[in-house]
């Protein structure tokens, strides 16, 4: 779509999930496996610009699309971010700290780690999110047999808080960050997000700068989320890069002049940049599993509460079924 001009938007979704929320709001959709290149071709031909919001889509699929149509962010970025080890090396090469970590492949290698490195968290290098593929190890005295795989072992630090920064970069290199968001997790799944985060101005400035350093180094177009740890000494560490709109940024729908979703689409479609401005403080509550029914069954939602239902059919334990944003006055 040419910058500044208006035309009818047509939204076409390709997903491998039968119960994908996006299919309920798109003009057209295809449900198929990511390696179904016949159906993928139909999708490619119908689109002018293609973006994605799930970093574990196979690189082979994204690269196939990239050869035929513009794809934002660049699929090469996923080669870095899909692997926790290459992701951390990339971050450290920018002189940005992560928590100490070790590369681990099997039980014998794990048993050679010095006791002083524990407690630690063993994470699979690929395909882990919302706590999946993670094991807390408090001591070498535990039974430490693990399946042979590619892992990283992260030293566990004394956390003061966890924050995230949503940043958008446009095709003309315009760059904007939303204010840092403070996150609380429950059973390793995001539970609440509050904006702005209750951190010092120094930490806020540093988190935004590092986020912008990362997005520029990746030559990234679209919205990205950088997740941070803050330890008890107010040291800041990058935890993960999420190359997409992010759960913690959902509250931007009500609390900003332009949401993370609008920012992402404006960036990938090469529309005029809009700088995000905070309208009001806000807190988001994830509705996990059967929590959704507390709001689906309400006939009226109280003032300053905004309910978002993802319309997923089965309310599994820990499954993100929707969210509620409360405007804080």
Order of alpha helices (4+ residues) and beta strands (2+ residues): beta-beta-alpha-beta-alpha-beta-alpha-alpha-beta-alpha-beta-beta-beta-beta-beta-beta-beta-alpha-beta-beta-alpha-alpha-beta-alpha-beta-beta
